Amino acid sequence: MPMRATKAHFPPSLTEIRFKALSVPAKQRKSAPGRADVADRIRCEFVEMRGFSPTVDQAARLFQVSRDECIRVLKKLVDEGFLRQTADGRYRLPSQQ
């Protein structure tokens, strides 16, 4: 015997739905990112922007870190072999000429 459709089997209309506000806690922001976080972010930027070859000052502004912090992170990435420094002081991926 076929079932007869009743109003209970159909989705309610928007006028029948009671909405309530959601409580979403605000994410705690770190006061200063760790050096590993900055290094990871810089790695990602170099991979995503092929041909990117900033100077230290340009990189510091882009990555929003101090010039000294930027020098330390870029030097670390050069020492790891991830980046190379060109004769004119720019940083780029090793596969780029």
C-alpha positions in Angstrom: 0.0 0.0 0.0 1.6 3.3 -1.0 2.5 5.9 1.7 0.7 9.1 1.6 2.8 12.2 1.9 2.1 14.3 4.9 3.3 17.7 5.7 5.8 16.2 8.2 7.7 14.5 5.4 8.5 17.7 3.5 11.2 20.1 4.5 9.9 23.1 6.4 9.7 26.4 4.7 12.0 29.2 5.8 9.1 30.9 7.6 8.8 27.8 9.8 12.4 27.7 10.8 13.5 29.3 14.0 16.9 30.9 13.7 19.2 31.5 16.6 22.5 33.4 16.9 25.6 31.3 16.9 28.3 32.0 19.4 31.8 31.7 17.8 34.7 32.4 20.1 37.3 34.9 18.7 40.6 33.3 17.8 43.4 34.3 20.1 46.0 36.2 18.1 49.7 35.6 18.9 51.5 38.8 19.8 54.4 37.9 17.5 54.7 34.9 15.2 57.4 32.4 15.8 60.4 32.3 13.6 59.4 28.9 12.2 56.0 30.4 11.2 57.6 33.3 9.5 60.0 30.9 7.6 57.1 28.7 6.5 55.2 31.7 5.3 58.2 33.0 3.4 58.8 29.6 1.8 55.2 29.5 0.6 55.4 33.0 -0.9 58.5 32.1 -2.9 56.9 28.9 -4.2 53.6 30.6 -5.1 55.3 33.6 -6.8 57.7 32.1 -9.3 60.2 34.7 -10.4 59.9 36.5 -7.1 63.3 38.0 -6.2 63.0 40.7 -3.5 65.7 42.6 -1.7 65.9 42.3 2.1 63.9 45.6 2.5 61.3 44.6 0.0 60.8 41.2 1.7 60.7 42.7 5.2 57.9 45.0 4.1 56.0 42.3 2.3 56.2 39.8 5.1 55.6 42.4 7.8 58.7 41.6 9.9 61.6 43.7 11.0 64.6 44.0 8.7 66.8 42.1 11.2 64.3 39.3 11.5 63.9 39.1 7.7 67.7 38.9 7.3 67.9 36.0 9.9 65.1 34.0 8.2 66.4 34.6 4.6 69.9 33.6 5.7 68.5 30.4 7.3 66.6 29.6 4.0 69.9 30.2 2.0 71.8 27.9 4.5 69.1 25.2 4.0 69.5 25.5 0.2 65.9 26.6 -0.2 66.9 30.1 -1.5 70.0 31.6 -3.0 71.3 35.1 -2.8 72.2 36.8 -6.1 75.2 39.1 -6.6 73.0 42.1 -6.4 71.6 41.1 -3.0 68.2 39.7 -4.1 66.8 36.3 -2.9 65.3 33.8 -5.2 64.7 30.1 -5.6 67.8 28.2 -6.8 66.1 26.9 -9.9 65.8 30.5 -11.3 68.7 32.2 -13.0 
